[in-house]
Amino acid sequence: QVRGLCGTFNGDQQDEFLTPEGDVELGVAAFANAFRAAGACPALGPAIPNPCDSFPGSWERAEATCAVLVGPVFQ
């Protein structure tokens, strides 16, 4: 029942990159671009940039947010 940028969490790694259209992308950048809102941000190229490079002062907030995603709430 879970689907999106966080994957499907069904134990099948073959469909983890399922796009909103139901296609399975092979690359990370193409998968992320499938969820991109047009005009909201530039499309990703073959290499994914580190978001911390754009917002160096937000490291602590990013770590706290990621801790929620990898914590017991989503396990």
N, C-alpha and C positions, 0 to 999 in steps of 0.2 A: 504494500500500500504506500510505501515511501518511494518518491521518485523526484529527481531534480539534481542540482549540483552536488548534493551530498551522496548520490548514488541510489541504489535500490534496496540495499541491505537484505537481499534474499539469498545470499551465499553463492550466487552465480556470478563470477567475475566477467563473464562474457557479455553481460548486459549492463554493466556499471555505467557506461557512457551513453545512456539512453537519452535522446534529445526530446524536446516537447512534441516533435512530429512523430516520434516512435522509431526513429532511425538509431542505429548504434554507431557512434563515431569511433574511429580507431585512435585518434590523437587527442591529447588534452586540450590544445588550443582550439581545434575545431569544435570540440564538445563545449568548451566555455563560451565560444562565440555563438553557439546555438541558443544560449540563454541571454545573450546581450540585448539590451533595449537599444533600438536604433537611435543613434545620436547621443546616447548617454555617455558613452566612452568609446575610445578607439578599439578596433578589433585587435585581438591578440595575434602576434606573429608566431612563428614556429617555436620560439623560446618564450616561456612565461616569465615576465618581470617579477621581481620581488616587490610586493606592495609596500614593504617597510622602507624601501629606497625613496618612495614618493612622500612618505609621511614619517620622517625620522623621530618626531616628537611623540608619536602615538604608540610606541613599542609596548608600554605597560598595559594600555587599554586593549591592544590587540592580543596580548598574552592572556589577559583576563577573559576576553570573549572566547578565545580558542579553548580555554580551560573548561568553559561550559559545554562546548561542542564535544569534547573528548571525555567529559565527566559522566557521572552516573545517570544524568537526565536522558542522555541519548544512547545509553547502552542497552 
